[in-house]
Structures are given as structure tokens and as C-alpha cells.
């Protein structure tokens, strides 16, 4: 079975904006796939489970979990799943997608996110960016990844991760920010 991970709060607004309905419909149509939702607030598990079931996913192929609040728990979670979905209809950036890619997991992200835009700009990154809200497009992308052997999947992710880190280096970004700050301070007129 393939385990697909999505992150969020799970409220009604999240279901629309984060595209959880897309994830639920796509996974519901794949009998060999489990959806793992992480981020349920305390006491909201049943409510969130019902929302997913209402979109067609069987209860036996759904796991709803609490928010992960430590790096160690996040690492363990990434070891439990096969890929991360980020089907957002709108998303500022989508740090969870970057964290998953950094951990070596295949990630499928919406073009409607900052991470999707960034990922689409690196060689091979567009393979992981979905430009459609139709659950069938996401299902095809999941199958494309899942039908490859494990080594090929991991090699592909490693390649994209390396291209991404070359283009978007934290140290380079910080260096440019510091240079800009110094430039701004030096350019100020002191009275």
C-alpha cells in the first residue's frame, strides 16, 4: 500500500484552500492507497475524519493524527509515508513540502503555491508540480511515482533536491539579505 501524507488544521476553510477535498477524492479512487492527515487539533479527530469520509475516502484507508510538534516526530512521520501531497488552491509557500523534499520524500505540489513555483523553476522539478485541481490529475501523478521502483523514486527525489538546493541556497539567500540591509543602512541620511 502507498501512504500519502497531507498537513493542515482540517477545518472547513483548510479543506477548500489546502485542497484536502482533492487529496481525499484522489486517494478514494485508489484502492491500494492510504491517506494520512496530520495536524488535527485536540478533540477534532472525529470531525476531520467525517469531512474526509464525506469526500469518499473509506475510514479504513484514512489516518487522522494530531499536530507534529517536534523535529524527531516529523522525521518518524516521514519514514512512515511514501509521498507528500500539497494540493493547495492557494498557499503562500508551503514549508511542509520543502521539509518533505529535504527529507528525501517524493512531493506533489500545486502550482498555486510558492513552493510549487520555486520547484517548477529547477531542472526536473516540474515533474512534481501539478497544474490541475482535478483529482484524476493527482491520481495519475501518484501512480507515476508509485509505479517506479523504490530506488528510482529516491534517486529522482535526490536529484531534484540537489538542483533545488543549488538554486535556493539558505546561506546565499542570507548573504544577499545581509548585503541589502547593509546597503540600505549605509544609504540612509543621518540627521
C-alpha positions, 0 to 999 in steps of 0.5 A: 500500500502507498501512504500519502501524507497531507498537513493542515488544521482540517477545518472547513476553510483548510479543506477548500484552500489546502485542497484536502477535498482533492487529496481525499477524492484522489486517494478514494479512487485508489484502492491500494492507497492510504491517506494520512492527515496530520495536524488535527487539533485536540478533540477534532479527530472525529470531525476531520475524519467525517469531512474526509469520509464525506469526500469518499475516502473509506475510514479504513484507508484514512489516518487522522493524527494530531499536530507534529510538534517536534523535529524527531516526530516529523522525521518518524512521520516521514519514514512512515509515508511514501509521498507528500501531497500539497494540493493547495488552491492557494498557499503562500509557500508551503514549508511542509513540502520543502521539509518533505523534499529535504527529507528525501520524500517524493512531493506533489505540489500545486502550482498555486503555491510558492513552493510549487513555483520555486520547484517548477523553476529547477531542472526536473522539478516540474515533474512534481508540480501539478497544474490541475485541481482535478483529482484524476490529475493527482491520481495519475501523478501518484501512480507515476511515482508509485509505479517506479521502483523504490530506488528510482523514486529516491534517486529522482527525489535526490536529484531534484533536491540537489538542483533545488538546493543549488538554486535556493541556497539558505546561506546565499539567500542570507548573504544577499539579505545581509548585503541589502540591509547593509546597503540600505543602512549605509544609504540612509541620511543621518540627521 
